[in-house]
Amino acid sequence: MALNNTYDARLVQQETALGAGVQILLLALIGTAIGMGPAGWVTGLAFAIATWAVLSRALHRAGSRTFGPANRVTLGRATLVGGVTALVADSFQDSPPVSLFVGLTAVALILDGVDGKVARRTGTSTALGARFDMEVDAFLILVLSVYVSMAMGPWVLLIGAMRYVFVAAARAWPWLTAPLPPSTARKTVAALQGVLLMVAASALLPHLVSVGVVALALGLLVWSFGRDVLWLYRTHRATQAAPAAAAGRRARRELVTS
């Protein structure tokens, strides 16, 4: 049994290493196609190494014996996000081809709707897989907001930074980590962020229209986060108030019986 566990763990680690190799191959193809500069190469390689290291550690800690088909889809999406990240880093020196940038982003966004379906259909849904999917989504939004902010200003960075600010705030207020009820509106707003930022990044629309599109994305995100934070706060207050109310009722009963 121990040998089987070791064998399975090695297979899982081999898949993450293969993902890093595919990421490097994609960077080589992009570099050959557009002549990517040092900033793009360094950023892309750093993304590949970081993804491999973090994912390998998470799989090891979770004791995963198989990588799973849904995680393979998410890893493929992460590879595309790595390519987008390299292009954004390279854009500080030279603008990337819009068709390549939008193409990689569009495929990554389309695959976002695939990994969850694969996990449900194959019965391989895991907390780690959901977290992996969420982190890839969040990082893509961050990278896209950085790219769009170069044309529209630093306010666009609020879109990419909002989730990370929420995570940081949860360290100070642990009640923010409580599970939220399922919400179609939350999922829709999250999915729209990447699409709206990609539309703005494509430069197909007049500048003022693109600004309006990004402002809409930010407004929807603020509304979604605000609604969730308010729900978590009210739930936290209700949870705190319940023991005090129960203690008050017990005290009144004791007073009556005495």
Sequence and secondary structure as in RCSB ss.txt:
>XXXX:A:sequence
MALNNTYDARLVQQETALGAGVQILLLALIGTAIGMGPAGWVTGLAFAIATWAVLSRALHRAGSRTFGPANRVTL
GRATLVGGVTALVADSFQDSPPVSLFVGLTAVALILDGVDGKVARRTGTSTALGARFDMEVDAFLILVLSVYVSM
AMGPWVLLIGAMRYVFVAAARAWPWLTAPLPPSTARKTVAALQGVLLMVAASALLPHLVSVGVVALALGLLVWSF
GRDVLWLYRTHRATQAAPAAAAGRRARRELVTS
>XXXX:A:secstr
 HHHHHHHHHHHHHHHHHHHHHHHHHHHHHHHHH   HHHHHHHHHHHHHHHHHHHHHHHHHT S   HHHHHHH
HHHHHHHHHHHHHHHTTTS   HHHHHHHHHHHHHHHHHHHHHHHHHT   HHHHHHHHHHHHHHHHHHHHHHHH
HH GGGHHHHHHHHHHHHHHHH GGGGS     HHHHHHHHHHHHHHHHHHTT S HHHHHHHHHHHHHHHHHHH
HHHHHHHHHHHHHHHHHHHHHHHHHHHHHHHH 
